Each structure stands twice: as structure tokens, then as C-alpha cells.
Amino acid sequence: MQTFMIIERFDPVDLDAIYKRLNQDGRGLPDGLHFVESWLTADNKTVYQIMRTDNAELFDVWFEHWDDLIEFEVVALREKPTAS
């Protein structure tokens, strides 16, 4: 399963609307897209989120649920090499 960092950027004035939708509808993740962890920056403008999936096309389905409030960037990650 591949790991991704999703960078979510939004206007802080939309934060209440984002949390309202999150509380009402959940994350809106399609089957096969797995949330791991997230962090909100202190200025309330950016979320860094770790997700896992075998099908990166599922991000498009998920983004449709949020694209009126959030801009997304997807970064594919790999395991860091171990020291020898």
C-alpha cells in the first residue's frame, strides 16, 4: 500500500464550514482510501495529512467532496532508507 502526504490549503474563514461538514458527513473517503493522521498549522491555513491507498485515483473522488472549500496537493512518499 502506497503512502501519501496530502497538503490541504484553505482560507481560515472557511474553517468553521470545513469542521461543520466534517462533523456532519465525516471525511467523505471512498472505500480503499485510508486516513492515517493529520496536523493543522497554527495559522489555521494548512493541514498536512497522511493517507494510504493502492489506488491513487481515489483521491479525485475524495477531493470532489471538498473542492469548494479546500485546495489539495498530493505528494507520494516512500519509506526512508535505513542507516547501514
Order of alpha helices (4+ residues) and beta strands (2+ residues): beta-alpha-beta-beta-alpha-beta
